[in-house]
Amino acid sequence: MTVFTAGEDRVRIEATADAPVTGQLSADAHFSLLIGEGTLPINVTVTKYATSDNLTISHLLDDIEAAIAEATFDDGSDAHLDEKVTVSRSGNVITLTTKGTLLTVIPGSGDPARTELDFEIRNRFAVTSLIDSQDAV
């Protein structure tokens, strides 16, 4: 059993395959993030248009960061995700990391968030791992 210590532990969600090397998406990518336990999902959309001029995965990371920074709750209030979630990569694999709270990503069925960003679902949620600060990105 993994023990999570709020405020100290880092949680990382890692895609299950490489991102598109061009950094471009074939359609808008939609996914929801759950920050902590018992919270409402925060919907994030990385638009195809935002990625249309990308040449690399690094450009795609910038677009994902921008989408996370713009994410709001259903009532329109700012979710402040950019203060809680860091987007990075390990090789060509995209990772989302947070410090001090649990993180869950839920990509849509057949959505580019699942098929191109490769946030795979296992038991309804994407693969999540608890990492210590020495492994943090």
Beta strands, then each sheet from edge to edge (+ up, - down):
strand 1: 10-14
strand 2: 29-35
strand 3: 42-46
strand 4: 85-90
strand 5: 93-99
strand 6: 103-107
strand 7: 121-122
strand 8: 125-126
strand 9: 128-131
sheet 1: 4+ 5- 1+ 9-
sheet 2: 3+ 2- 6+
sheet 3: 7+ 8-
end
